Amino acid sequence: MNTPTFGSGKLNDGNIVCINCFKKINDVDPKVAFKLKNHSLNDIQNLFNKKINESEQTYSRLDDIKKQIQQLKISNSVSILGRREINELPEILAQTEIIDNIVQGTYNNGQGILVSTNRRLIFIDKGILYGLKVEDFPLDKISTIQYETGFLLGGIKIHTSGNIAKIENVEKSIARSFSEFVRDKLSQQKEISTISISEPDILDQIEKLANLKKKEYCLKMNLMNKRKNFLKNYEFIFNK
């Protein structure tokens, strides 16, 4: 059996891993591979089992995300050209986030996808050379969204607090439909917020009612005391 040099494949329970196993351990967790002598064979097996479970969960989440995208009935180019970014979505989206729209475009000279969820807009750029870039725009921070169109392509402008993010090279018709979709969603959220603010809280109503009852009771007791005092004085004068 080929083993790593300088005894780096030894475990603390006396077992020794081969070179191929050492490489796999290093791929899963380099820190464990670096201090392999501090771990047992059982620890290594648990490490691999944990990685397998995480991978299964990731693939399950990815399948769910792909189904969401398919149901949107958007351009196939997004699923094909944006597949690297879509594969990153399980690590980016929260479990309760739902995708309701998606477009492809360029942001800060990076080609990627702009994803709309029930919480935010997210631009994802999975570069071949420079890695992953993610920038999100929470819906409650977006003041407005605009679009502009040219002969073939268009752009989307996301206005946040003092900043404007411009997504360029978006398909002309999609730039318009995506912007109007997000604009309607923002409008609905503002209406909901206005209603929730204008309607008094039920606990406040109960408290106000209790205070009114208390004041009414105090006033009633005060009148009764005055009446008793008046009757006492009247009886005193009459008896006298």
C-alpha positions as CSV (number, residue, x, y, z in Angstrom):
1,M,0.0,0.0,0.0
2,N,1.4,3.4,-1.0
3,T,1.2,5.7,2.0
4,P,2.0,9.5,2.4
5,T,5.6,10.4,3.1
6,F,7.0,11.3,6.5
7,G,4.3,9.3,8.3
8,S,1.6,11.9,7.5
9,G,-0.9,9.1,6.9
10,K,-0.8,7.8,10.4
11,L,-3.9,7.9,12.6
12,N,-4.0,8.1,16.4
13,D,-5.5,4.6,16.7
14,G,-2.6,3.0,14.8
15,N,-4.2,2.8,11.4
16,I,-2.6,4.2,8.3
17,V,-4.4,5.7,5.2
18,C,-3.2,5.3,1.7
19,I,-2.2,8.2,-0.6
20,N,-5.5,8.1,-2.5
21,C,-7.5,8.2,0.8
22,F,-5.3,11.0,2.1
23,K,-6.1,13.1,-1.0
24,K,-9.8,12.5,-0.5
25,I,-9.6,13.5,3.1
26,N,-7.7,16.7,2.0
27,D,-10.4,17.5,-0.5
28,V,-13.1,17.1,2.2
29,D,-11.3,19.0,5.0
30,P,-7.7,20.1,4.6
31,K,-7.5,20.9,8.3
32,V,-8.2,17.3,9.2
33,A,-5.6,16.1,6.6
34,F,-3.0,18.4,8.0
35,K,-3.4,17.0,11.5
36,L,-4.4,13.5,10.6
37,K,-2.5,12.1,13.6
38,N,-5.1,13.7,15.9
39,H,-7.9,11.6,14.4
40,S,-9.0,8.0,14.4
41,L,-10.3,5.9,11.6
42,N,-13.8,6.3,13.0
43,D,-13.4,10.1,12.8
44,I,-12.5,9.8,9.2
45,Q,-15.5,7.6,8.4
46,N,-17.8,10.2,10.2
47,L,-16.2,13.0,8.2
48,F,-17.0,11.2,4.9
49,N,-20.5,10.4,6.0
50,K,-21.2,14.0,6.9
51,K,-19.9,15.1,3.5
52,I,-22.2,12.6,1.8
53,N,-25.2,13.8,3.7
54,E,-24.4,17.4,2.9
55,S,-24.0,16.6,-0.8
56,E,-27.4,14.8,-0.8
57,Q,-29.1,17.8,0.8
58,T,-27.5,20.1,-1.7
59,Y,-28.6,18.1,-4.7
60,S,-32.1,17.8,-3.3
61,R,-32.2,21.6,-2.8
62,L,-30.8,22.2,-6.3
63,D,-33.5,19.9,-7.8
64,D,-36.1,22.0,-6.0
65,I,-34.6,25.2,-7.3
66,K,-34.4,23.9,-10.9
67,K,-38.1,23.0,-10.7
68,Q,-39.0,26.5,-9.5
69,I,-37.1,27.9,-12.5
70,Q,-38.8,25.5,-14.9
71,Q,-42.2,26.6,-13.7
72,L,-41.4,30.2,-14.5
73,K,-41.4,29.4,-18.2
74,I,-38.5,31.7,-18.9
75,S,-36.0,31.7,-21.8
76,N,-33.9,28.5,-22.0
77,S,-30.8,30.6,-22.4
78,V,-30.9,31.4,-18.7
79,S,-30.9,27.8,-17.7
80,I,-28.1,27.0,-20.2
81,L,-25.8,30.0,-20.0
82,G,-26.5,30.6,-16.3
83,R,-26.1,27.0,-15.2
84,R,-22.9,27.7,-13.2
85,E,-24.7,30.4,-11.2
86,I,-27.8,28.2,-10.8
87,N,-25.7,25.5,-9.3
88,E,-24.6,27.9,-6.6
89,L,-28.1,28.9,-5.6
90,P,-28.5,26.1,-2.9
91,E,-25.6,27.8,-0.9
92,I,-27.0,31.3,-1.5
93,L,-30.7,31.1,-0.9
94,A,-32.4,30.5,2.4
95,Q,-34.6,27.5,2.8
96,T,-37.7,29.7,2.8
97,E,-36.7,31.7,-0.3
98,I,-38.7,31.2,-3.4
99,I,-37.6,32.2,-6.9
100,D,-40.3,34.2,-8.8
101,N,-38.2,35.6,-11.7
102,I,-34.8,35.5,-13.2
103,V,-32.9,37.2,-16.0
104,Q,-29.4,37.1,-17.5
105,G,-27.2,40.1,-17.9
106,T,-23.9,41.9,-17.1
107,Y,-23.1,43.7,-13.8
108,N,-19.7,45.3,-13.1
109,N,-18.3,43.7,-16.2
110,G,-19.3,40.2,-15.0
111,Q,-21.7,38.0,-16.8
112,G,-24.3,36.3,-14.6
113,I,-28.0,36.1,-13.6
114,L,-30.3,38.4,-11.6
115,V,-32.6,36.4,-9.4
116,S,-35.8,37.7,-7.9
117,T,-37.1,36.0,-4.7
118,N,-39.7,36.7,-2.1
119,R,-37.0,38.5,-0.1
120,R,-34.6,40.2,-2.4
121,L,-32.9,40.6,-5.8
122,I,-29.5,38.8,-6.1
123,F,-27.0,39.1,-8.9
124,I,-24.7,36.0,-9.1
125,D,-21.6,35.8,-11.2
126,K,-19.7,32.5,-11.2
127,G,-16.5,33.3,-13.1
128,I,-14.3,30.6,-14.5
129,L,-11.1,32.3,-13.3
130,Y,-12.0,34.6,-10.4
131,G,-14.6,32.6,-8.5
132,L,-18.0,33.5,-7.2
133,K,-19.4,37.1,-6.8
134,V,-22.8,37.7,-5.2
135,E,-24.5,41.0,-4.5
136,D,-28.0,41.2,-3.1
137,F,-30.6,44.0,-2.9
138,P,-33.2,43.4,-0.1
139,L,-36.7,44.4,-1.3
140,D,-37.2,46.8,1.6
141,K,-34.1,48.7,0.5
142,I,-35.1,49.2,-3.1
143,S,-36.8,52.5,-3.8
144,T,-37.6,51.8,-7.4
145,I,-36.5,49.8,-10.5
146,Q,-36.3,51.1,-14.0
147,Y,-35.5,49.7,-17.4
148,E,-34.1,51.0,-20.7
149,T,-34.0,49.4,-24.1
150,G,-31.9,49.7,-27.2
151,F,-32.2,48.1,-30.6
152,L,-31.7,44.6,-29.4
153,L,-30.7,44.7,-25.7
154,G,-31.8,46.6,-22.7
155,G,-30.8,47.3,-19.1
156,I,-32.2,47.3,-15.6
157,K,-31.5,50.0,-13.0
158,I,-32.0,49.0,-9.3
159,H,-32.3,52.1,-7.1
160,T,-31.4,51.6,-3.4
161,S,-30.3,54.1,-0.7
162,G,-28.2,56.5,-2.7
163,N,-26.9,53.9,-5.1
164,I,-27.9,52.7,-8.5
165,A,-27.0,49.2,-9.7
166,K,-27.2,48.8,-13.5
167,I,-27.6,45.3,-15.1
168,E,-26.7,45.6,-18.7
169,N,-27.0,43.3,-21.8
170,V,-30.4,42.0,-20.9
171,E,-32.7,40.8,-23.6
172,K,-34.9,43.8,-24.6
173,S,-38.3,42.3,-23.9
174,I,-37.2,40.6,-20.7
175,A,-35.7,43.8,-19.2
176,R,-39.1,45.4,-19.4
177,S,-41.2,42.5,-18.1
178,F,-38.7,41.8,-15.3
179,S,-38.7,45.4,-14.2
180,E,-42.5,45.7,-14.3
181,F,-42.8,42.5,-12.3
182,V,-40.5,43.7,-9.5
183,R,-42.2,47.1,-9.5
184,D,-45.6,45.5,-9.0
185,K,-44.1,43.4,-6.2
186,L,-42.6,46.5,-4.5
187,S,-46.0,48.3,-4.8
188,Q,-47.8,45.4,-3.2
189,Q,-45.4,45.3,-0.3
190,K,-45.8,49.0,0.3
191,E,-49.6,48.6,0.4
192,I,-49.4,45.8,2.9
193,S,-47.0,47.9,5.1
194,T,-49.4,50.9,4.9
195,I,-52.4,48.8,5.9
196,S,-50.5,47.2,8.8
197,I,-49.3,50.6,10.1
198,S,-52.8,52.3,9.8
199,E,-54.6,49.5,11.6
200,P,-54.3,49.8,15.4
201,D,-52.8,46.9,17.2
202,I,-55.4,44.7,18.8
203,L,-53.4,44.7,22.1
204,D,-53.5,48.5,22.1
205,Q,-57.2,48.4,21.6
206,I,-57.7,46.1,24.5
207,E,-55.5,48.3,26.7
208,K,-57.4,51.4,25.8
209,L,-60.7,49.7,26.5
210,A,-59.4,48.6,29.9
211,N,-58.3,52.1,30.7
212,L,-61.7,53.5,29.7
213,K,-63.4,50.9,31.9
214,K,-61.1,51.8,34.8
215,K,-61.9,55.6,34.4
216,E,-65.6,54.8,34.1
217,Y,-65.4,52.8,37.3
218,C,-63.5,55.5,39.2
219,L,-66.0,58.2,38.0
220,K,-68.9,56.0,39.2
221,M,-67.3,55.4,42.6
222,N,-66.6,59.1,42.9
223,L,-70.3,60.0,42.2
224,M,-71.5,57.4,44.7
225,N,-69.2,58.8,47.4
226,K,-70.5,62.3,46.7
227,R,-74.1,61.1,46.9
228,K,-73.4,59.4,50.2
229,N,-71.9,62.5,51.7
230,F,-74.8,64.6,50.4
231,L,-77.3,62.2,52.0
232,K,-75.4,62.2,55.3
233,N,-75.4,66.0,55.4
234,Y,-79.1,66.1,54.5
235,E,-80.0,63.6,57.3
236,F,-77.9,65.6,59.8
237,I,-79.7,68.8,58.9
238,F,-83.1,67.1,58.9
239,N,-82.5,65.4,62.3
240,K,-81.3,68.7,63.8
